[in-house]
Amino acid sequence: MLSYRHAFHAGNHADVLKHFVLVQLLDYFNQKDKPYWVVDTHAGAGAYRLDEGYATRNAEHEYGISRLWNRQNLPSALQRYLDLVHEFNGSGPLRRYPGSPWFALRLMRPADRLRLFELHSTDAPLLAENLKRLFTDATKRVVIDQADGFLHLKSILPPPPKRGLVLMDPAYEDKRDYLRTVMALKESLARFPTGTFAIWYPQIRLGDARALPEKLKKLPMKSWLHVRLSVCAESNEGPGMFGSGMFVANPPWTLGDTLAAAMPCLTEALRQDDAATHLLEHHENESRA
């Protein structure tokens, strides 16, 4: 896990899905005046260059955000996400891509707080440096810990305002991360049953990856939503990622309709072959009050 650097994958199709969903969650949280916390268990470096360094090795963004960059007539929710990436790049071409911490801090209000965990010894200092450079008030609204987010998550839940969004997106390079994700959500729901938890996972041939969303669905929660995007056919050669998914525990009631309107367009934009498809499912364990 410590060898993982998200810079190699910045702006790929998985980032697009993850951050598109994240923006919708944050916009919903902002509809109420009461403050909230955002917790990111695997925060990365917070900002990435696409035109130099690690991101140029495989240029994964060319099959992700680059496919959307000049698209017209997008669904409004998808356009909202794309506008933020345009803002991050200023008036120029696509050269940079923001990480989850940037999206969170950009959309949160002055009274909201951001807790970030990043274990990698290089990315943790980079994260602090990037946020300080991009936001003048970052030190007032953000706490960054160079630590294992899974281990420390339960110690900060529930957050003081009793409103919160937790993003879990480990690298899953270590197969134990699949079990740790399930256990982290189970323990978090026990401590903070009204919280919203967004979990990203890769679509790969590994059985643990296939089983993860089904295991998450069985945990006790009021409601859940699961969206999955496959950009190409599964390869019979090697463990390559052919898509990704987001599982959201206690999602906003509006999220299902938003994704239903946007996912066909996103699937078409990011498709790499005729096998590209998406899945959207949600479940209420009890009626909303």
Buried (B, 14 or more C-beta within 10 A) or exposed (E): BEEBBBBBBBBBBBBBBBBBBBBBBBBBBEEEEEBBBBBBBBBBBBBBBBEEEBBBEEBBBEBBBBBBBEBEEBBEBBBBBBEBBBEBBEEEEBEBBBBBBBBBBBBBEEEBBBBBBBBBEEBBBBBBEBBBEBBEEBEEBBEBBBBBBBEBBEEBBBBEEEBBBBBBBBBBEEEEBBEBBBEBBBBBBEEBEEBBBBBBBBBBBBEBBEEBBEBBBEBEBBBBBBBBBBBBEEEEEEEEBBBBBBBBBBBBEEBBEBBBEBBEBBBEBBBBEEEBBBEBEBEEEEEEE
